């Protein structure tokens, strides 16, 4: 895909990108796809997927208590537990505001570790990374932000999410469906959004503006971006997913180049149909 070559013009030391379709076909790559990059918050979808495996295995229930009083596993996954961004401090009643929370994912990891009697990083490895052949991906630390991976490995994950083998497709559909619709909140780096829609560990584009995906991205697009200059989006309308990893912290540069890049990828996908 010629559009992927646009990453060569990004103001970053190193970048790699790829596009994979819903049937698992790798349409193109660019850059060092085996290079290991810190994921920052792109770790969260991997952690969420592991949490959903724990749910399907019967280790946890989505609506069982977890986190602050009145909060559940579902609240933690959807950033509605009321926990603050990076502190284990309650700032709102559960289900009333979309408060993007690293602390919430850390509580989620602790909860699943207790339920399964397996340290959460090891659970992620057993439940997601190993079955998908993601041998270059590690999680050592916070399930909110401490993953390290490659484009090659995240292509495997993006293919799995589009055509699930580890989970029931109905569970993955629920993960990409809005939890607690209509809640306002801040999308880090992009300001207040009304509504600030989120699924179970995946951010949902809907009508958010501004946004890190493309102007032509469908409202059903879901995924995540990270403060390490990384993103993964899946656009069901396009029948494809895109991964881009860099080694420069998110900032204005990313807001300037990511949207036209995604629009070019989507245009090339559309022209090829």
VMD Tcl script that draws the C-alpha trace (Angstrom):
set ca {
  {0.00 0.00 0.00}
  {1.55 3.26 -1.16}
  {-0.21 5.29 1.53}
  {1.85 3.59 4.25}
  {4.98 5.28 2.90}
  {3.65 8.56 4.32}
  {5.23 7.57 7.65}
  {8.62 8.42 6.10}
  {7.64 12.09 6.37}
  {6.61 11.92 10.01}
  {8.90 13.88 12.36}
  {9.92 10.79 14.33}
  {13.17 8.82 14.66}
  {11.57 5.47 13.84}
  {8.14 4.44 12.57}
  {6.50 1.31 11.23}
  {2.98 0.65 10.00}
  {0.79 -2.06 8.50}
  {-2.75 -2.74 7.30}
  {-4.55 -6.07 7.76}
  {-8.01 -6.94 6.47}
  {-10.86 -8.63 8.30}
  {-9.97 -11.96 6.68}
  {-6.40 -11.72 7.97}
  {-4.79 -10.65 4.70}
  {-1.77 -8.41 5.21}
  {-2.24 -5.69 2.60}
  {1.00 -3.87 3.22}
  {3.72 -2.85 5.65}
  {6.27 -0.07 5.84}
  {9.23 0.44 8.13}
  {10.87 -1.91 10.64}
  {7.86 -4.04 11.55}
  {9.93 -6.26 13.88}
  {11.20 -3.28 15.91}
  {9.94 -3.29 19.51}
  {8.21 -0.04 20.51}
  {6.74 1.01 23.87}
  {2.97 0.93 23.38}
  {1.85 3.27 26.18}
  {-1.97 3.09 26.21}
  {-2.19 0.77 23.21}
  {-1.46 -1.72 25.99}
  {-5.06 -1.32 27.17}
  {-6.77 -3.24 24.34}
  {-4.43 -6.18 24.99}
  {-5.24 -6.07 28.71}
  {-8.94 -5.74 27.95}
  {-8.85 -8.74 25.63}
  {-7.23 -10.78 28.40}
  {-9.95 -9.60 30.79}
  {-12.59 -10.81 28.34}
  {-10.86 -14.20 28.15}
  {-11.07 -14.32 31.95}
  {-14.78 -13.51 31.65}
  {-15.40 -16.28 29.11}
  {-13.42 -18.73 31.23}
  {-15.71 -17.94 34.16}
  {-12.98 -16.44 36.33}
  {-14.80 -13.10 36.54}
  {-18.18 -11.64 35.59}
  {-18.47 -8.29 33.86}
  {-20.97 -7.05 36.42}
  {-19.27 -8.29 39.58}
  {-17.94 -5.71 42.02}
  {-14.43 -4.45 41.26}
  {-12.73 -1.20 42.19}
  {-14.52 1.58 44.10}
  {-17.82 0.96 45.86}
  {-20.55 0.47 43.27}
  {-18.06 -0.18 40.46}
  {-17.79 -3.38 38.42}
  {-15.39 -5.01 35.97}
  {-17.49 -3.45 33.20}
  {-17.06 0.03 34.72}
  {-13.29 -0.41 34.90}
  {-13.06 -1.53 31.26}
  {-15.22 1.37 30.09}
  {-13.53 4.12 32.14}
  {-16.68 4.77 34.17}
  {-15.55 3.52 37.59}
  {-15.03 7.07 38.85}
  {-11.31 6.55 39.51}
  {-8.99 9.44 38.67}
  {-6.57 9.39 35.73}
  {-3.41 8.22 37.45}
  {-4.43 8.05 41.10}
  {-6.37 5.47 43.06}
  {-8.75 8.22 44.12}
  {-12.51 8.31 43.45}
  {-13.67 11.50 41.74}
  {-17.21 10.56 40.64}
  {-19.87 7.92 41.33}
  {-19.55 4.87 39.03}
  {-21.40 5.15 35.71}
  {-21.86 8.93 35.80}
  {-18.82 10.26 33.92}
  {-16.25 8.98 31.43}
  {-13.04 9.49 33.40}
  {-10.17 8.01 31.42}
  {-8.22 6.11 34.06}
  {-4.89 4.30 34.07}
  {-5.60 3.56 37.71}
  {-8.80 1.78 36.69}
  {-6.90 -0.63 34.45}
  {-4.39 -1.28 37.23}
  {-7.25 -2.14 39.60}
  {-8.70 -4.36 36.86}
  {-5.40 -6.21 36.49}
  {-5.17 -6.74 40.25}
  {-8.76 -7.99 40.35}
  {-8.19 -10.57 37.61}
  {-4.87 -11.65 39.13}
  {-6.65 -12.34 42.41}
  {-9.48 -14.21 40.69}
  {-7.20 -16.38 38.55}
  {-4.31 -16.66 41.02}
  {-1.98 -15.71 38.14}
  {-0.05 -12.40 37.98}
  {-1.84 -10.29 35.38}
  {1.14 -9.86 33.01}
  {1.51 -13.64 32.97}
  {-2.24 -14.03 32.42}
  {-2.05 -11.71 29.40}
  {0.80 -13.81 28.03}
  {-1.08 -17.08 28.48}
  {-4.49 -15.82 27.39}
  {-3.60 -13.58 24.44}
  {0.05 -13.25 23.48}
  {1.06 -16.91 23.35}
  {-2.04 -18.19 21.50}
  {-1.68 -15.47 18.86}
  {2.05 -16.02 18.38}
  {2.91 -12.55 19.68}
  {6.37 -13.63 20.80}
  {7.88 -10.14 20.66}
  {5.26 -8.59 22.95}
  {5.79 -8.19 26.68}
  {3.94 -6.61 29.57}
  {6.10 -5.85 32.57}
  {4.30 -3.46 34.86}
  {1.05 -1.56 34.48}
  {-1.71 -3.11 32.32}
  {-2.61 0.47 31.43}
  {0.60 1.49 29.72}
  {3.65 -0.76 30.04}
  {3.32 -3.05 27.02}
  {6.08 -3.31 24.41}
  {5.37 -4.77 20.99}
  {6.00 -4.77 17.25}
  {3.86 -4.00 14.23}
  {4.15 -7.66 13.24}
  {2.66 -8.77 16.56}
  {-0.09 -6.14 16.63}
  {-1.14 -7.19 13.13}
  {-1.84 -10.61 14.62}
  {-3.91 -9.01 17.37}
  {-5.81 -6.79 14.89}
  {-6.60 -9.84 12.77}
  {-7.88 -11.67 15.87}
  {-10.18 -8.82 16.88}
  {-11.67 -8.70 13.38}
  {-12.18 -12.48 13.19}
  {-12.06 -13.78 16.77}
  {-10.70 -17.22 17.63}
  {-9.85 -16.67 21.29}
  {-13.23 -15.16 22.14}
  {-16.84 -15.61 21.09}
  {-17.53 -13.05 18.32}
  {-20.49 -11.82 20.37}
  {-18.13 -10.87 23.21}
  {-15.91 -8.90 20.83}
  {-18.99 -7.19 19.39}
  {-19.94 -6.15 22.91}
  {-16.41 -4.81 23.45}
  {-16.81 -2.49 20.45}
  {-20.29 -1.33 21.53}
  {-20.79 1.79 23.66}
  {-20.99 1.14 27.40}
  {-23.05 3.75 29.29}
  {-24.03 5.81 26.21}
  {-24.16 9.58 26.36}
  {-21.47 10.20 28.97}
  {-19.26 13.25 28.56}
  {-15.53 13.16 29.17}
  {-12.05 14.13 28.06}
  {-10.26 12.21 25.34}
  {-6.60 12.68 26.31}
  {-4.86 14.94 23.82}
  {-8.11 15.85 22.07}
  {-10.12 17.61 24.75}
  {-13.71 17.41 25.94}
  {-16.02 15.17 23.94}
  {-19.80 14.99 24.21}
  {-20.44 12.13 24.12}
  {-17.11 10.46 24.86}
  {-18.06 6.95 23.79}
  {-16.13 3.88 24.87}
  {-16.61 0.13 24.73}
  {-14.90 -2.53 26.84}
  {-11.28 -1.40 26.61}
  {-11.67 0.06 23.12}
  {-12.34 3.70 22.34}
  {-15.16 4.18 19.82}
  {-14.91 6.97 17.30}
  {-18.61 7.79 16.76}
  {-18.88 11.54 16.05}
  {-15.92 12.72 18.13}
  {-14.18 15.84 16.84}
  {-11.28 16.39 16.88}
  {-10.08 12.81 16.78}
  {-6.93 10.80 16.12}
  {-8.46 8.71 13.31}
  {-9.42 10.03 9.87}
  {-12.07 12.47 8.77}
  {-13.35 9.62 6.60}
  {-13.21 6.98 9.35}
  {-16.60 5.39 9.95}
  {-18.37 6.11 13.27}
  {-17.99 2.39 14.06}
  {-14.18 2.68 14.07}
  {-12.67 1.56 17.35}
  {-9.20 1.12 18.81}
  {-6.71 3.08 20.88}
  {-3.78 5.44 20.68}
  {-0.85 5.82 23.03}
  {1.21 8.67 24.42}
  {4.32 7.01 22.99}
  {3.15 7.98 19.49}
  {1.32 4.73 18.71}
  {-2.12 3.73 17.46}
  {-4.27 0.81 16.37}
  {-7.63 1.35 14.71}
  {-10.14 -1.10 13.30}
  {-12.74 0.23 10.86}
  {-15.51 -2.35 10.27}
  {-16.88 -0.32 7.35}
  {-13.50 -0.55 5.60}
  {-13.03 -4.18 6.60}
  {-9.51 -3.46 7.76}
  {-7.27 -2.43 10.64}
  {-4.19 -0.23 10.74}
  {-1.27 -0.26 13.17}
  {1.31 2.54 13.42}
  {4.09 2.60 16.00}
  {6.70 5.31 16.58}
  {9.30 6.23 19.17}
  {8.31 9.87 19.65}
  {5.93 10.96 22.38}
  {2.46 12.03 21.26}
  {2.11 15.75 20.64}
  {0.90 18.27 18.05}
  {2.96 16.48 15.39}
  {0.77 13.39 15.76}
  {-2.49 15.32 15.52}
  {-1.18 16.85 12.29}
  {-0.06 13.67 10.52}
  {-2.25 10.84 11.80}
  {-5.55 12.04 10.34}
  {-4.35 12.59 6.75}
  {-2.46 9.30 6.96}
  {-5.61 7.40 7.96}
  {-7.64 9.16 5.27}
  {-5.06 8.14 2.66}
  {-5.13 4.53 3.87}
  {-8.93 4.45 3.74}
  {-8.96 6.02 0.27}
  {-6.56 3.39 -1.00}
  {-8.65 0.63 0.57}
  {-11.78 2.05 -1.05}
  {-10.14 2.36 -4.48}
  {-9.03 -1.28 -4.33}
  {-12.54 -2.64 -3.83}
}
mol new
graphics top color blue
foreach p $ca { graphics top sphere $p radius 0.5 }
foreach p [lrange $ca 0 end-1] q [lrange $ca 1 end] { graphics top cylinder $p $q radius 0.2 }
display resetview
